[in-house]
């Protein structure tokens, strides 16, 4: 449910293309390439970064909301996680625990539905608008960081 909506659809969650960009970026890194190539087309780095940011923020939102509801309700982990992911993806599926939740947990699920539908799209737009600022002309020195 977390992944599966097509671009331009009204579904929530992350789009299939966002997940695809991440998969191809990982495969490119495994092959030792600095560029992400999909079907003989180079994907700009900014798109890869946006896809990673959207996916990371979405996963973080799901983890935070799930943790809060688990702390408040004391329900089984998988049931709560299922409800939260279902709310984020706005798919309408449920394990049936929602009616028995406290009002605060229901409000968190409502917020999750709203952010799942509007959040990733709005975040992507906000990132692209930020890139158009005059500060984008500034070039900072390169830092060497070891990752692994």
KOLPA-764402 format. One record per residue (C-alpha): residue number from 1; chain; x, y, z. Coordinates in steps of 0.25 Angstrom, whole numbers, plus 5000, padded with zeros to 4 digits. Layout:
! residues N
<pt><num>NUM</num><cadena>A</cadena><px>X</px><py>Y</py><pz>Z</pz></pt>
...
This chain:
! residues 148
<pt><num>1</num><cadena>A</cadena><px>5000</px><py>5000</py><pz>5000</pz></pt>
<pt><num>2</num><cadena>A</cadena><px>5012</px><py>5009</py><pz>5003</pz></pt>
<pt><num>3</num><cadena>A</cadena><px>5016</px><py>5009</py><pz>4988</pz></pt>
<pt><num>4</num><cadena>A</cadena><px>5006</px><py>5007</py><pz>4977</pz></pt>
<pt><num>5</num><cadena>A</cadena><px>5000</px><py>5020</py><pz>4972</pz></pt>
<pt><num>6</num><cadena>A</cadena><px>5002</px><py>5024</py><pz>4958</pz></pt>
<pt><num>7</num><cadena>A</cadena><px>5007</px><py>5039</py><pz>4955</pz></pt>
<pt><num>8</num><cadena>A</cadena><px>4995</px><py>5048</py><pz>4954</pz></pt>
<pt><num>9</num><cadena>A</cadena><px>4985</px><py>5039</py><pz>4961</pz></pt>
<pt><num>10</num><cadena>A</cadena><px>4978</px><py>5043</py><pz>4973</pz></pt>
<pt><num>11</num><cadena>A</cadena><px>4983</px><py>5032</py><pz>4982</pz></pt>
<pt><num>12</num><cadena>A</cadena><px>4992</px><py>5035</py><pz>4994</pz></pt>
<pt><num>13</num><cadena>A</cadena><px>5006</px><py>5029</py><pz>4997</pz></pt>
<pt><num>14</num><cadena>A</cadena><px>5018</px><py>5030</py><pz>4989</pz></pt>
<pt><num>15</num><cadena>A</cadena><px>5017</px><py>5028</py><pz>4974</pz></pt>
<pt><num>16</num><cadena>A</cadena><px>5022</px><py>5016</py><pz>4966</pz></pt>
<pt><num>17</num><cadena>A</cadena><px>5031</px><py>5025</py><pz>4959</pz></pt>
<pt><num>18</num><cadena>A</cadena><px>5037</px><py>5031</py><pz>4972</pz></pt>
<pt><num>19</num><cadena>A</cadena><px>5040</px><py>5016</py><pz>4976</pz></pt>
<pt><num>20</num><cadena>A</cadena><px>5046</px><py>5013</py><pz>4962</pz></pt>
<pt><num>21</num><cadena>A</cadena><px>5055</px><py>5025</py><pz>4962</pz></pt>
<pt><num>22</num><cadena>A</cadena><px>5061</px><py>5020</py><pz>4976</pz></pt>
<pt><num>23</num><cadena>A</cadena><px>5062</px><py>5005</py><pz>4971</pz></pt>
<pt><num>24</num><cadena>A</cadena><px>5070</px><py>5010</py><pz>4958</pz></pt>
<pt><num>25</num><cadena>A</cadena><px>5079</px><py>5019</py><pz>4966</pz></pt>
<pt><num>26</num><cadena>A</cadena><px>5083</px><py>5008</py><pz>4976</pz></pt>
<pt><num>27</num><cadena>A</cadena><px>5085</px><py>4999</py><pz>4964</pz></pt>
<pt><num>28</num><cadena>A</cadena><px>5094</px><py>5010</py><pz>4957</pz></pt>
<pt><num>29</num><cadena>A</cadena><px>5102</px><py>5011</py><pz>4970</pz></pt>
<pt><num>30</num><cadena>A</cadena><px>5104</px><py>4996</py><pz>4971</pz></pt>
<pt><num>31</num><cadena>A</cadena><px>5109</px><py>4996</py><pz>4956</pz></pt>
<pt><num>32</num><cadena>A</cadena><px>5119</px><py>5007</py><pz>4960</pz></pt>
<pt><num>33</num><cadena>A</cadena><px>5112</px><py>5018</py><pz>4952</pz></pt>
<pt><num>34</num><cadena>A</cadena><px>5110</px><py>5032</py><pz>4957</pz></pt>
<pt><num>35</num><cadena>A</cadena><px>5098</px><py>5035</py><pz>4948</pz></pt>
<pt><num>36</num><cadena>A</cadena><px>5084</px><py>5028</py><pz>4949</pz></pt>
<pt><num>37</num><cadena>A</cadena><px>5080</px><py>5023</py><pz>4935</pz></pt>
<pt><num>38</num><cadena>A</cadena><px>5066</px><py>5018</py><pz>4933</pz></pt>
<pt><num>39</num><cadena>A</cadena><px>5062</px><py>5013</py><pz>4919</pz></pt>
<pt><num>40</num><cadena>A</cadena><px>5074</px><py>5020</py><pz>4912</pz></pt>
<pt><num>41</num><cadena>A</cadena><px>5070</px><py>5033</py><pz>4919</pz></pt>
<pt><num>42</num><cadena>A</cadena><px>5079</px><py>5040</py><pz>4930</pz></pt>
<pt><num>43</num><cadena>A</cadena><px>5071</px><py>5044</py><pz>4942</pz></pt>
<pt><num>44</num><cadena>A</cadena><px>5076</px><py>5057</py><pz>4948</pz></pt>
<pt><num>45</num><cadena>A</cadena><px>5082</px><py>5056</py><pz>4962</pz></pt>
<pt><num>46</num><cadena>A</cadena><px>5072</px><py>5066</py><pz>4968</pz></pt>
<pt><num>47</num><cadena>A</cadena><px>5060</px><py>5056</py><pz>4964</pz></pt>
<pt><num>48</num><cadena>A</cadena><px>5068</px><py>5045</py><pz>4971</pz></pt>
<pt><num>49</num><cadena>A</cadena><px>5069</px><py>5054</py><pz>4983</pz></pt>
<pt><num>50</num><cadena>A</cadena><px>5055</px><py>5058</py><pz>4983</pz></pt>
<pt><num>51</num><cadena>A</cadena><px>5050</px><py>5043</py><pz>4982</pz></pt>
<pt><num>52</num><cadena>A</cadena><px>5059</px><py>5039</py><pz>4994</pz></pt>
<pt><num>53</num><cadena>A</cadena><px>5054</px><py>5051</py><pz>5002</pz></pt>
<pt><num>54</num><cadena>A</cadena><px>5039</px><py>5048</py><pz>4999</pz></pt>
<pt><num>55</num><cadena>A</cadena><px>5041</px><py>5033</py><pz>5002</pz></pt>
<pt><num>56</num><cadena>A</cadena><px>5049</px><py>5036</py><pz>5015</pz></pt>
<pt><num>57</num><cadena>A</cadena><px>5039</px><py>5046</py><pz>5020</pz></pt>
<pt><num>58</num><cadena>A</cadena><px>5028</px><py>5037</py><pz>5017</pz></pt>
<pt><num>59</num><cadena>A</cadena><px>5034</px><py>5025</py><pz>5024</pz></pt>
<pt><num>60</num><cadena>A</cadena><px>5038</px><py>5034</py><pz>5036</pz></pt>
<pt><num>61</num><cadena>A</cadena><px>5023</px><py>5039</py><pz>5037</pz></pt>
<pt><num>62</num><cadena>A</cadena><px>5018</px><py>5025</py><pz>5037</pz></pt>
<pt><num>63</num><cadena>A</cadena><px>5028</px><py>5021</py><pz>5048</pz></pt>
<pt><num>64</num><cadena>A</cadena><px>5025</px><py>5033</py><pz>5057</pz></pt>
<pt><num>65</num><cadena>A</cadena><px>5010</px><py>5032</py><pz>5056</pz></pt>
<pt><num>66</num><cadena>A</cadena><px>5011</px><py>5017</py><pz>5058</pz></pt>
<pt><num>67</num><cadena>A</cadena><px>5019</px><py>5018</py><pz>5070</pz></pt>
<pt><num>68</num><cadena>A</cadena><px>5010</px><py>5029</py><pz>5076</pz></pt>
<pt><num>69</num><cadena>A</cadena><px>4998</px><py>5020</py><pz>5074</pz></pt>
<pt><num>70</num><cadena>A</cadena><px>5004</px><py>5008</py><pz>5080</pz></pt>
<pt><num>71</num><cadena>A</cadena><px>5008</px><py>5016</py><pz>5092</pz></pt>
<pt><num>72</num><cadena>A</cadena><px>4994</px><py>5021</py><pz>5094</pz></pt>
<pt><num>73</num><cadena>A</cadena><px>4986</px><py>5009</py><pz>5090</pz></pt>
<pt><num>74</num><cadena>A</cadena><px>4994</px><py>4997</py><pz>5093</pz></pt>
<pt><num>75</num><cadena>A</cadena><px>4988</px><py>4989</py><pz>5081</pz></pt>
<pt><num>76</num><cadena>A</cadena><px>4997</px><py>4979</py><pz>5073</pz></pt>
<pt><num>77</num><cadena>A</cadena><px>5008</px><py>4985</py><pz>5065</pz></pt>
<pt><num>78</num><cadena>A</cadena><px>5004</px><py>4979</py><pz>5052</pz></pt>
<pt><num>79</num><cadena>A</cadena><px>4990</px><py>4984</py><pz>5053</pz></pt>
<pt><num>80</num><cadena>A</cadena><px>4994</px><py>4998</py><pz>5056</pz></pt>
<pt><num>81</num><cadena>A</cadena><px>5004</px><py>4998</py><pz>5045</pz></pt>
<pt><num>82</num><cadena>A</cadena><px>4994</px><py>4993</py><pz>5035</pz></pt>
<pt><num>83</num><cadena>A</cadena><px>4984</px><py>5004</py><pz>5039</pz></pt>
<pt><num>84</num><cadena>A</cadena><px>4995</px><py>5015</py><pz>5038</pz></pt>
<pt><num>85</num><cadena>A</cadena><px>5000</px><py>5011</py><pz>5025</pz></pt>
<pt><num>86</num><cadena>A</cadena><px>4986</px><py>5009</py><pz>5020</pz></pt>
<pt><num>87</num><cadena>A</cadena><px>4982</px><py>5023</py><pz>5024</pz></pt>
<pt><num>88</num><cadena>A</cadena><px>4995</px><py>5029</py><pz>5018</pz></pt>
<pt><num>89</num><cadena>A</cadena><px>4992</px><py>5022</py><pz>5005</pz></pt>
<pt><num>90</num><cadena>A</cadena><px>4977</px><py>5026</py><pz>5006</pz></pt>
<pt><num>91</num><cadena>A</cadena><px>4973</px><py>5012</py><pz>5001</pz></pt>
<pt><num>92</num><cadena>A</cadena><px>4962</px><py>5010</py><pz>5011</pz></pt>
<pt><num>93</num><cadena>A</cadena><px>4966</px><py>4996</py><pz>5016</pz></pt>
<pt><num>94</num><cadena>A</cadena><px>4965</px><py>4993</py><pz>5031</pz></pt>
<pt><num>95</num><cadena>A</cadena><px>4968</px><py>4982</py><pz>5041</pz></pt>
<pt><num>96</num><cadena>A</cadena><px>4955</px><py>4987</py><pz>5048</pz></pt>
<pt><num>97</num><cadena>A</cadena><px>4962</px><py>4993</py><pz>5060</pz></pt>
<pt><num>98</num><cadena>A</cadena><px>4959</px><py>5008</py><pz>5056</pz></pt>
<pt><num>99</num><cadena>A</cadena><px>4945</px><py>5009</py><pz>5063</pz></pt>
<pt><num>100</num><cadena>A</cadena><px>4952</px><py>5004</py><pz>5076</pz></pt>
<pt><num>101</num><cadena>A</cadena><px>4963</px><py>5015</py><pz>5076</pz></pt>
<pt><num>102</num><cadena>A</cadena><px>4963</px><py>5027</py><pz>5085</pz></pt>
<pt><num>103</num><cadena>A</cadena><px>4959</px><py>5040</py><pz>5078</pz></pt>
<pt><num>104</num><cadena>A</cadena><px>4974</px><py>5045</py><pz>5079</pz></pt>
<pt><num>105</num><cadena>A</cadena><px>4978</px><py>5033</py><pz>5071</pz></pt>
<pt><num>106</num><cadena>A</cadena><px>4967</px><py>5035</py><pz>5061</pz></pt>
<pt><num>107</num><cadena>A</cadena><px>4971</px><py>5049</py><pz>5059</pz></pt>
<pt><num>108</num><cadena>A</cadena><px>4985</px><py>5044</py><pz>5056</pz></pt>
<pt><num>109</num><cadena>A</cadena><px>4980</px><py>5035</py><pz>5046</pz></pt>
<pt><num>110</num><cadena>A</cadena><px>4972</px><py>5046</py><pz>5039</pz></pt>
<pt><num>111</num><cadena>A</cadena><px>4985</px><py>5055</py><pz>5039</pz></pt>
<pt><num>112</num><cadena>A</cadena><px>4992</px><py>5043</py><pz>5033</pz></pt>
<pt><num>113</num><cadena>A</cadena><px>4982</px><py>5042</py><pz>5022</pz></pt>
<pt><num>114</num><cadena>A</cadena><px>4983</px><py>5057</py><pz>5019</pz></pt>
<pt><num>115</num><cadena>A</cadena><px>4998</px><py>5057</py><pz>5019</pz></pt>
<pt><num>116</num><cadena>A</cadena><px>4999</px><py>5044</py><pz>5011</pz></pt>
<pt><num>117</num><cadena>A</cadena><px>4990</px><py>5050</py><pz>5000</pz></pt>
<pt><num>118</num><cadena>A</cadena><px>4996</px><py>5064</py><pz>5000</pz></pt>
<pt><num>119</num><cadena>A</cadena><px>5009</px><py>5063</py><pz>5007</pz></pt>
<pt><num>120</num><cadena>A</cadena><px>5018</px><py>5056</py><pz>4997</pz></pt>
<pt><num>121</num><cadena>A</cadena><px>5013</px><py>5064</py><pz>4985</pz></pt>
<pt><num>122</num><cadena>A</cadena><px>5014</px><py>5077</py><pz>4993</pz></pt>
<pt><num>123</num><cadena>A</cadena><px>5027</px><py>5074</py><pz>4998</pz></pt>
<pt><num>124</num><cadena>A</cadena><px>5032</px><py>5071</py><pz>4984</pz></pt>
<pt><num>125</num><cadena>A</cadena><px>5027</px><py>5085</py><pz>4979</pz></pt>
<pt><num>126</num><cadena>A</cadena><px>5033</px><py>5092</py><pz>4991</pz></pt>
<pt><num>127</num><cadena>A</cadena><px>5047</px><py>5086</py><pz>4988</pz></pt>
<pt><num>128</num><cadena>A</cadena><px>5046</px><py>5090</py><pz>4973</pz></pt>
<pt><num>129</num><cadena>A</cadena><px>5042</px><py>5104</py><pz>4977</pz></pt>
<pt><num>130</num><cadena>A</cadena><px>5053</px><py>5105</py><pz>4986</pz></pt>
<pt><num>131</num><cadena>A</cadena><px>5063</px><py>5101</py><pz>4975</pz></pt>
<pt><num>132</num><cadena>A</cadena><px>5059</px><py>5113</py><pz>4967</pz></pt>
<pt><num>133</num><cadena>A</cadena><px>5064</px><py>5123</py><pz>4978</pz></pt>
<pt><num>134</num><cadena>A</cadena><px>5076</px><py>5133</py><pz>4975</pz></pt>
<pt><num>135</num><cadena>A</cadena><px>5084</px><py>5125</py><pz>4985</pz></pt>
<pt><num>136</num><cadena>A</cadena><px>5084</px><py>5113</py><pz>4975</pz></pt>
<pt><num>137</num><cadena>A</cadena><px>5095</px><py>5121</py><pz>4968</pz></pt>
<pt><num>138</num><cadena>A</cadena><px>5105</px><py>5119</py><pz>4980</pz></pt>
<pt><num>139</num><cadena>A</cadena><px>5115</px><py>5108</py><pz>4978</pz></pt>
<pt><num>140</num><cadena>A</cadena><px>5120</px><py>5103</py><pz>4991</pz></pt>
<pt><num>141</num><cadena>A</cadena><px>5133</px><py>5095</py><pz>4993</pz></pt>
<pt><num>142</num><cadena>A</cadena><px>5132</px><py>5080</py><pz>4992</pz></pt>
<pt><num>143</num><cadena>A</cadena><px>5133</px><py>5072</py><pz>5004</pz></pt>
<pt><num>144</num><cadena>A</cadena><px>5138</px><py>5058</py><pz>5005</pz></pt>
<pt><num>145</num><cadena>A</cadena><px>5130</px><py>5049</py><pz>5013</pz></pt>
<pt><num>146</num><cadena>A</cadena><px>5132</px><py>5034</py><pz>5015</pz></pt>
<pt><num>147</num><cadena>A</cadena><px>5119</px><py>5026</py><pz>5014</pz></pt>
<pt><num>148</num><cadena>A</cadena><px>5117</px><py>5011</py><pz>5014</pz></pt>
